[in-house]
Amino acid sequence: MFKSNGRALLAALVAVAALAFAAPATAQTKLKWAHVYEVSEPYHIWAVWAADEFKKRTNGKYEIQVFPASSLGKETDINEGLGLGTVDIIYTGQLFAGRSHGPLAIGGAPFMFRDYGHWNAFRRSSLFQELAKGYEAKTKNIVVTLTYYGERHTTSNKEIKKPEDMKGLKIRVPDAPLYRMFPKAVGANSTPIAFAEVYLALASGTVDAQENPLPTIQAKKFYEVQKFITLTGHITDALLTIVGGPTWAKLTEAERTTLSAVLKEAADKCTADIVKSEKDLVAWFRAQGKTVNAPDRKPFRDAVVPLHLSSDATWDKGTYDRLQAITSATN
């Protein structure tokens, strides 16, 4: 009896020990992907797709959990979390990443691109790769790809047809300095407010206006508390997909290749969705009773371009000239 009980006890202890050693290994396979966008938006939908694909392509070794809508913190928080290892992957604006490496912010500056084709060529260019490498050298984090965020437009409770109409307008911008370039150029007063707090700020009158792409204006329901949408198209914006340095270092070379491939596929699929959505939403907003104006953008652009190489710029003239020389892509 004693021998039998002893063998059972020994087996139980071995099983417990095995679980103890296995637990950390299992925990290491769970990665956190954080962003500030809603679950209904293409960014989240394709992030979830990418998470599922990476799990499949690594035979279940990795599970990526996607945390939307600022659930793991504001944009500044999740950028900091990459280096701390509290998050593994993020979507973030170029201007936020540009705090660590100024030249990387150039793609998020107002009227930096002539059109979507110019932006699309930039994201595939050697210049973008060099900027990403510069960021990696500063932070050890890896910029994998760029996803189209859309043209940023202005919503307000005051009609805007020309730059002068924005003088004195209190407009919410993201909490990154270069987002103030456009308001500064047109005489508006920029007010940085965290993304999760914008709707309430508009509803309470804390600010008069905000600026975002049409899909975001719809998803965040900003149109419910704004009368006018002005198609200023002042920034052809994009989101960087960044993998934290500590996470990247733990992956094998094959796993890095697989993760990069999945993230780039998700970026392309999401970009296509945003392009289509932009085309459809003007009519949708008008159907909701909103006034959508399409002013001549040249006066707005003319106001901003002199600031491209001003003290506000975080890039040098050589980088600027190379970006402007890129030939627009047709697809």
ABEGO torsion letter per residue (X at the ends): XAAAAAAAAAAAAAAAAAAAAAAAAAAAABBBBBBABBAABAAAAAAAAAAAAAAAAAGGABBBBBBBGGAAEBAAAAAAAAAAGABABBBBBAAAAAAABAAAAAAABBGABABAAAAAAAAABAAAAAAAAAAAAAAGBBBABBBBAEBBBBBBABBBABAAAABGBBBBBBBBAAAAAAAAAAGBBBBBBBAAAAAAAAAAGABABBBBBAAAAAAAGAAAABABBBBAGABBBBBBBBBBAAAAAABBAAAAAAAAAAAAAAAAAAAAAAAAAAAAAAAAAAAAGBBBBBBBAAAAAAAAAAAAABAABABBAAAAAAAAABBBBAX
